[in-house]
Amino acid sequence: MWEASLAQASPTRYSRWDRRWSCALLSFVGIFITVAALLGGFAAMGGHLAVLMQPWEFVIIMGTAMGTFIVANPWKTVVDTGVACMQAITGAVPGQRYYLDLLGALHALMRELRGKGRNEVEAHIDDPSSSEIFKAFPSVLGDPSLLQFICDYVRLIIMGNARTHEIEALMDEEIHTIVKGKLAPYQAFLIARVEAQPDLTMPELARALQAECGVIASPASLSRVLCTAGFTYKKTADGHGARTRRRA
């Protein structure tokens, strides 16, 4: 029943692959227009296009930038940045289908917890790849980290040894750790934005991060990242707030 209701609520007009291809096509068109206008204008003013063909100059610039970036950051940040760049190029970000599958899987698991015994529910958690619930939601089944997170905490609920507020605190702490790791490649962007505009609110910063980097993050998560980076929030004389960074 819940599969049918979810299928009716989910949009079918655009699939995830359609969004990826449309994003890639728009990027290609934009790059083509930019390069055509640049080279066309240069040639129209009497410039020789052969002068622009300096491949070793690109090697020098890109090599220096990459080497400096690797020296200035931990290896995990370097790897996460590479992964984030590939996700930005391919458009591999969670979409509406992903979130609907997640909500559907959680709803189905909660119904199983209420209506069936412990052993029956444990079968879904111990072997998610064989579970009919998770098979109905391929987006959840195809995300190992999310699947492990769900199974760990559903198992904790089944055991019944922890109270509700204790489980909630554990989940919040683990989610904060995960988000902090995911936002590490964008920390320089966040710091630069706040230093340029100290009175920038966290919802505005979240919208800027989504618009320029394609990353969705909650304002609370961004605030915690900035606090970790040494920023403090204080009220100004005019009643507004501003963030300043502590210097070592």
Helices and strands as residue ranges (DSSP letters): H 2-9, H 16-44, G 49-52, H 55-72, H 75-90, H 96-115, H 118-126, G 128-130, H 132-135, H 138-141, H 144-159, H 164-183, G 184-186, H 187-196, H 202-213, H 219-228, E 231-235, E 241-245
